[in-house]
Structure formats: structure tokens, C-alpha cells
Amino acid sequence: MATDTSLIIQDGFSKKDPYGELKVFAGRAGDHLGRAICSYLGLGVARSEAVMFSEGNVFVRVLENVRGRDVFIVQGTDHPVNDNFMELLFWIDAFKRASATQVTAVIPYFSYAKGDKKDEPRVSIRARVCADCIEAAGADRVLTMDLHSPQIQGFFKVPVDHLYAMPVLVDYFRAKELPDLVVAAPDVGFGKQAYKFGEMLHAPVVLGNKTRRGHDEKAEMLDIVGDVRGKNVLIVDDFTISGGTLIEMALGCKKRGAKEVYACVSHGVFSKGSAAKFKNSPIKELVLTDTISHRFEPLPPCCTVVSVAKVFAEAIISIHRRESVSRLFNY
């Protein structure tokens, strides 16, 4: 991944920018990451306000001129998911009505990406509905990270730039220089990404075989394909909510003779009660990124948070300057 900060702060930004002045706003679910992104860009977060009225209505207002500007709004869709999603739509609408040249929805964690298919009778494809809403509100493009299913990009008719936390996570574990390392995917769905982790860390890959018998977020590990005996294991996945999948995989690895078990995810959602589960699990360290702004409870001691603000900052300046985003991932 490119690390040259000249990509970000080269000549500064002026009102004479041929692509329109760059403005980065942050919603209530994107405030922390938005400020970190702006710090890399050498910009202040553009002024705005969001108010939640007593009956539950959300009100947003842009507090500075965006006419003819290139606008990015950082707003995640973590808890409360529906409130934050509606706020994102209102922000997009406000910018379009204020005559912004281009509005990019920066969605660090796209929660409804889990609803990517009709795998049961009479269910909604929720990710597709959300994509339609974002387009209808007026977004010109979407910038997001580690969608649960990359094909969700095809639900949109506007361009989608899909970023990956993998280079940041790999850098972290590469620095630890863990001996006898094996990368593990808890299911075949993340197998392709796991093999990329393995290539970057020069480690073999094993796959878990899990099943879910309902919608209670409980996973059952049926088998592990590959040898973990006497190895240090790094379990990789895109997100964790209750911790069930990661912990079941960790227990399976320990039963098969693994030494230490580590894990990393792009999005650490952590529902209520998950912190205690991880604290009592065989996972020595769980590394996650800062795409999630809300915490139901403090993170357990085994958790380490690494920032992806620089990844988003580099993507934003590439989009603003009409340059390639994929060049950031030459790894």
C-alpha cells in the first residue's frame, strides 16, 4: 500500500482547485474517523450540525457554503443502524440541495451488507434496498471498506470505491514476527481474502467449516481443513458481532494443538456481552480497525485498535484529483 504522504498533503487545497474546493464533513457516526481523516488531509472538518428530536426525528444542517464544492460525508451505519442510515440519506440530500458539485458517501462500515442475497423464502435483499436509497438521495459515488460481499458494489448504479483494511492489519502482524504462523479463515466465504493474507505474511492457510442453524448469531464449527498443530494461528474475518465465529474457530484450533491464537477483523461491532466472551476465550489478541464509532461496552483487554484513517484519506484525495484508487493497493 502507498505510504507517501505527498499523496495527501502536497500543495494544500485552495479555492482555485480545478476540481472544486474539497470539503470533508462528518456525521454523528463518523465524527471520530472523520477528524482523523481530516488530520491526514491537513484540513479541518467542515462545519455542520445534526440534532435528534425527542420523538426520534433526525435534523441535519450544513453550516457553510458547499456550492460548487467536492463534498465527502463520513457517516457509518453502525448502532443505532437505522438512525445512522437515515442521517446519511439526509446529509446527501442536504448537500445536493445546496448545489455541491459532487457528493461522495463515505461509509466506513456498511452494516446492511449482511443482507446481500435472497437465501430464504419471502425475505428482503436489504443491501440492495439501501443502495437504492443512497442513490435516490443523490449520492454521486460511494466509498466504503471491506463489504461483507464485494458483489454488493453491483447493487449500485453509481461508482463504488471498495477499500481494504488488510494492508494495515498485515503490517501490524508482520511487525510482530510470529514464528510458525498459519492464517485461518473461519469459513470458505472469507477464504479468498485469507489466501491474500497468507501471501502477504508468507504463511499457509487453513479453512474452517461452520454452520448457523438460525438467526441467533450462534456459529458451530464442524471441522478445520488444514494442520494447525504446533502453530501460531491468525484468524482473519471481515467483521465480528457477538464473537461466536471467531471464538468457535479459536477453540477448534486449540483442540487441534495450536499454540497461540490471534485474530483480526476490519469491523469490530461487538454486541452486548461479547467483551466478556472474548476475555474468557483462547484468543490472545484481537486486532480491529476504527471503522466503528459506537461501543455497547468497553473493549476487552485483548483488543487492539489500528486506524484506517490514512487509507480513507488517500482514497479521498485520489477521488478528488480524479486519480486511480486501485493504485493504493499495489501489494
C-alpha positions as CSV (number, residue, x, y, z in Angstrom):
1,M,0.0,0.0,0.0
2,A,1.2,3.5,-0.8
3,T,2.5,5.4,2.2
4,D,3.8,8.6,0.5
5,T,2.2,11.4,2.4
6,S,2.8,13.7,-0.5
7,L,-0.2,12.0,-2.0
8,I,-2.2,13.7,0.7
9,I,-0.5,17.0,1.6
10,Q,1.3,18.2,-1.5
11,D,0.4,21.7,-2.3
12,G,-2.5,22.2,0.1
13,F,-6.0,23.0,-1.1
14,S,-7.2,26.3,-2.4
15,K,-10.4,27.7,-3.9
16,K,-8.7,27.6,-7.3
17,D,-8.6,23.8,-7.2
18,P,-9.7,22.8,-10.7
19,Y,-12.0,20.1,-9.3
20,G,-13.7,22.4,-6.8
21,E,-12.7,23.0,-3.2
22,L,-12.5,19.8,-1.2
23,K,-14.8,19.7,1.9
24,V,-15.0,16.7,4.3
25,F,-18.0,16.6,6.7
26,A,-18.6,14.1,9.5
27,G,-21.9,12.8,10.7
28,R,-22.6,11.7,14.2
29,A,-21.5,8.1,13.4
30,G,-18.4,9.3,11.6
31,D,-17.1,12.1,13.8
32,H,-14.0,10.3,15.3
33,L,-12.8,8.8,12.0
34,G,-13.7,11.9,10.1
35,R,-11.5,14.0,12.3
36,A,-8.6,11.5,11.9
37,I,-9.1,11.6,8.1
38,C,-9.0,15.4,8.0
39,S,-5.9,15.4,10.1
40,Y,-4.1,13.4,7.4
41,L,-5.5,15.7,4.7
42,G,-4.4,18.8,6.5
43,L,-8.0,20.1,6.6
44,G,-10.4,21.0,9.3
45,V,-13.7,19.1,9.5
46,A,-16.3,21.2,7.7
47,R,-19.0,22.7,9.9
48,S,-22.4,21.0,10.3
49,E,-24.9,20.0,12.9
50,A,-27.2,17.1,13.5
51,V,-30.0,17.0,16.0
52,M,-32.2,14.2,17.3
53,F,-35.6,15.5,18.4
54,S,-37.4,13.9,21.3
55,E,-39.8,11.9,19.1
56,G,-36.8,10.4,17.2
57,N,-36.7,12.6,14.1
58,V,-33.2,13.5,12.8
59,F,-32.4,17.0,11.6
60,V,-29.2,17.9,9.7
61,R,-27.9,21.3,8.6
62,V,-24.8,22.3,6.6
63,L,-23.2,25.3,8.2
64,E,-21.0,26.5,5.4
65,N,-21.2,27.1,1.6
66,V,-20.8,23.9,-0.5
67,R,-22.0,25.3,-3.8
68,G,-19.6,24.1,-6.5
69,R,-17.6,22.1,-3.9
70,D,-16.4,18.5,-3.9
71,V,-18.1,17.1,-0.8
72,F,-17.4,13.9,1.2
73,I,-19.6,12.9,4.1
74,V,-18.2,10.4,6.6
75,Q,-21.1,8.6,8.2
76,G,-21.1,5.0,9.3
77,T,-24.1,2.7,9.7
78,D,-23.2,1.1,13.0
79,H,-25.5,1.2,16.0
80,P,-28.2,2.6,16.0
81,V,-28.1,1.3,12.5
82,N,-31.4,2.7,11.2
83,D,-31.0,6.2,12.7
84,N,-27.5,6.5,11.3
85,F,-28.6,5.3,7.9
86,M,-31.4,7.8,7.7
87,E,-29.0,10.5,8.8
88,L,-26.7,9.6,5.9
89,L,-29.6,10.0,3.5
90,F,-30.5,13.4,4.9
91,W,-26.9,14.6,4.6
92,I,-26.7,13.5,1.0
93,D,-29.9,15.3,0.2
94,A,-28.8,18.5,2.0
95,F,-25.6,18.7,0.1
96,K,-27.3,18.1,-3.3
97,R,-29.9,20.8,-2.5
98,A,-27.1,23.1,-1.5
99,S,-25.6,22.6,-5.1
100,A,-22.5,20.6,-4.2
101,T,-20.7,19.6,-7.4
102,Q,-20.1,16.0,-6.3
103,V,-21.3,14.2,-3.1
104,T,-19.4,11.1,-2.0
105,A,-20.9,9.0,0.8
106,V,-18.0,7.7,2.9
107,I,-19.4,4.7,4.7
108,P,-16.7,3.0,6.8
109,Y,-18.9,0.1,7.8
110,F,-21.9,-0.7,5.7
111,S,-24.0,-2.7,8.2
112,Y,-26.7,-4.0,5.9
113,A,-24.1,-5.6,3.6
114,K,-25.0,-8.8,5.5
115,G,-28.4,-8.8,3.7
116,D,-26.8,-9.4,0.3
117,K,-29.0,-12.2,-1.1
118,K,-32.4,-13.9,-1.0
119,D,-31.4,-17.2,0.6
120,E,-34.7,-17.9,2.3
121,P,-38.3,-17.6,1.0
122,R,-40.0,-14.2,1.3
123,V,-37.0,-12.2,2.7
124,S,-35.7,-8.8,1.6
125,I,-32.4,-8.2,-0.1
126,R,-31.6,-5.4,2.4
127,A,-28.3,-4.3,0.9
128,R,-30.0,-3.7,-2.4
129,V,-32.7,-1.6,-0.8
130,C,-30.1,0.5,1.0
131,A,-28.2,1.0,-2.3
132,D,-31.4,2.2,-4.0
133,C,-32.0,4.7,-1.1
134,I,-28.5,6.1,-1.2
135,E,-28.8,6.7,-5.0
136,A,-32.2,8.2,-4.7
137,A,-31.0,10.6,-2.1
138,G,-28.5,11.9,-4.7
139,A,-25.1,10.4,-3.9
140,D,-22.7,10.6,-6.8
141,R,-20.4,7.8,-5.5
142,V,-19.8,5.6,-2.5
143,L,-16.5,5.0,-0.6
144,T,-16.6,2.1,1.8
145,M,-14.4,-0.6,3.3
146,D,-14.5,-4.4,3.4
147,L,-18.1,-5.1,2.3
148,H,-19.3,-8.4,3.6
149,S,-19.9,-9.4,0.0
150,P,-17.9,-7.5,-2.6
151,Q,-20.6,-8.1,-5.2
152,I,-22.7,-5.5,-3.4
153,Q,-20.9,-3.0,-5.5
154,G,-23.1,-4.2,-8.3
155,F,-26.2,-3.1,-6.4
156,F,-25.2,0.5,-7.1
157,K,-25.5,2.3,-10.4
158,V,-23.1,5.0,-9.1
159,P,-19.4,4.2,-8.7
160,V,-18.3,2.4,-5.6
161,D,-14.7,2.5,-4.4
162,H,-14.1,-0.5,-2.2
163,L,-11.2,-0.2,0.3
164,Y,-9.5,-2.9,2.3
165,A,-8.1,-2.9,5.8
166,M,-5.9,-5.9,5.0
167,P,-2.7,-3.9,4.4
168,V,-3.0,-2.1,7.8
169,L,-3.7,-5.4,9.6
170,V,-0.9,-7.2,7.8
171,D,1.6,-4.5,8.7
172,Y,0.6,-4.9,12.3
173,F,1.1,-8.7,12.4
174,R,4.2,-8.6,10.2
175,A,5.9,-6.4,12.8
176,K,5.2,-9.0,15.5
177,E,7.2,-11.6,13.6
178,L,5.2,-14.5,14.9
179,P,7.0,-17.8,14.2
180,D,5.3,-20.9,12.7
181,L,2.3,-18.7,11.6
182,V,-0.8,-20.1,9.9
183,V,-3.6,-17.9,8.6
184,A,-7.1,-19.3,9.3
185,A,-10.4,-18.4,7.7
186,P,-13.5,-19.3,9.8
187,D,-15.4,-20.3,6.6
188,V,-15.0,-20.6,2.9
189,G,-16.7,-17.2,2.4
190,F,-13.6,-15.4,3.6
191,G,-11.2,-17.9,2.1
192,K,-10.1,-15.8,-0.9
193,Q,-9.2,-12.9,1.4
194,A,-7.5,-15.3,3.8
195,Y,-5.2,-16.5,1.0
196,K,-4.2,-12.9,0.3
197,F,-3.4,-12.5,4.0
198,G,-1.3,-15.7,3.7
199,E,0.6,-14.5,0.7
200,M,1.4,-11.2,2.3
201,L,2.5,-12.9,5.6
202,H,4.2,-15.8,3.8
203,A,2.1,-18.2,5.8
204,P,-0.1,-21.3,4.8
205,V,-3.8,-21.1,5.1
206,V,-6.4,-23.3,6.8
207,L,-10.2,-23.1,6.4
208,G,-13.0,-23.7,8.9
209,N,-16.3,-25.3,8.1
210,K,-19.0,-23.6,10.2
211,T,-22.8,-23.6,10.1
212,R,-25.6,-21.5,11.5
213,R,-28.8,-23.2,12.4
214,G,-30.8,-19.9,12.9
215,H,-30.7,-16.1,13.2
216,D,-29.4,-16.2,16.8
217,E,-25.8,-15.3,15.7
218,K,-24.5,-18.6,17.1
219,A,-22.0,-20.4,14.9
220,E,-21.0,-24.1,15.1
221,M,-17.5,-25.1,13.9
222,L,-17.8,-28.5,12.2
223,D,-14.3,-29.0,11.1
224,I,-11.0,-27.3,10.2
225,V,-9.3,-28.2,6.9
226,G,-5.6,-28.0,7.3
227,D,-2.9,-28.5,10.0
228,V,-2.6,-26.1,13.0
229,R,-0.8,-28.4,15.4
230,G,2.2,-26.7,17.0
231,K,1.4,-23.5,15.0
232,N,0.6,-19.9,15.9
233,V,-2.8,-19.2,14.3
234,L,-4.1,-15.9,12.9
235,I,-7.9,-16.0,12.3
236,V,-9.0,-13.4,9.8
237,D,-12.5,-12.2,9.0
238,D,-14.3,-9.1,7.8
239,F,-16.4,-8.4,11.0
240,T,-17.4,-9.8,14.3
241,I,-20.7,-9.0,16.1
242,S,-21.2,-11.4,19.0
243,G,-17.7,-13.1,18.7
244,G,-19.2,-16.5,18.2
245,T,-17.5,-17.4,14.9
246,L,-14.0,-16.2,16.0
247,I,-14.2,-17.9,19.4
248,E,-15.5,-21.2,17.9
249,M,-12.7,-21.2,15.4
250,A,-10.2,-20.4,18.2
251,L,-11.5,-23.2,20.3
252,G,-11.3,-25.6,17.3
253,C,-7.7,-24.6,16.7
254,K,-6.7,-25.1,20.3
255,K,-8.3,-28.5,20.4
256,R,-6.2,-29.5,17.3
257,G,-3.0,-28.5,19.1
258,A,-2.4,-24.8,18.1
259,K,0.0,-22.8,20.2
260,E,-1.2,-19.2,20.4
261,V,-4.4,-17.9,18.6
262,Y,-4.7,-14.4,17.3
263,A,-7.5,-12.8,15.3
264,C,-8.1,-9.7,13.3
265,V,-11.2,-8.1,11.7
266,S,-11.9,-5.0,9.8
267,H,-15.1,-4.1,11.7
268,G,-15.4,-4.9,15.4
269,V,-19.1,-4.4,16.1
270,F,-19.2,-6.1,19.5
271,S,-22.8,-6.6,20.7
272,K,-23.6,-6.6,24.4
273,G,-21.9,-9.4,26.2
274,S,-19.3,-10.0,23.6
275,A,-16.5,-8.4,25.6
276,A,-16.8,-11.0,28.3
277,K,-16.8,-13.8,25.8
278,F,-13.5,-12.5,24.2
279,K,-12.0,-12.0,27.7
280,N,-12.6,-15.7,28.5
281,S,-11.7,-17.0,25.1
282,P,-8.4,-18.6,23.9
283,I,-7.8,-15.6,21.6
284,K,-4.6,-13.9,22.9
285,E,-5.1,-10.7,20.9
286,L,-7.8,-9.4,18.6
287,V,-6.9,-6.6,16.3
288,L,-9.6,-4.4,14.8
289,T,-9.9,-1.1,13.0
290,D,-11.6,2.2,13.9
291,T,-14.5,1.9,11.4
292,I,-17.0,1.5,14.2
293,S,-17.8,4.6,16.3
294,H,-20.3,3.1,18.8
295,R,-19.5,0.8,21.7
296,F,-22.1,-1.0,23.8
297,E,-19.4,-1.7,26.4
298,P,-15.6,-1.2,26.8
299,L,-13.4,-3.3,24.7
300,P,-11.9,-6.3,26.4
301,P,-8.2,-6.2,27.3
302,C,-7.2,-8.5,24.5
303,C,-8.3,-5.9,21.8
304,T,-6.0,-3.6,19.9
305,V,-7.4,-0.9,17.6
306,V,-5.5,0.2,14.5
307,S,-6.5,3.2,12.4
308,V,-7.6,3.1,8.7
309,A,-7.9,6.9,8.6
310,K,-4.9,7.2,6.3
311,V,-6.3,4.6,3.9
312,F,-9.5,6.7,3.6
313,A,-7.6,10.0,3.4
314,E,-5.5,8.7,0.5
315,A,-8.6,7.4,-1.3
316,I,-10.4,10.7,-0.8
317,I,-7.6,12.8,-2.3
318,S,-7.3,10.3,-5.2
319,I,-11.1,10.6,-5.9
320,H,-10.9,14.4,-5.6
321,R,-8.0,14.6,-8.0
322,R,-9.6,12.1,-10.4
323,E,-6.8,9.7,-9.9
324,S,-6.8,5.9,-9.6
325,V,-7.8,4.5,-6.2
326,S,-6.7,0.9,-7.0
327,R,-3.1,2.2,-7.2
328,L,-3.2,2.4,-3.4
329,F,-3.3,-1.4,-3.2
330,N,-0.3,-2.5,-5.1
331,Y,0.7,-5.2,-2.6
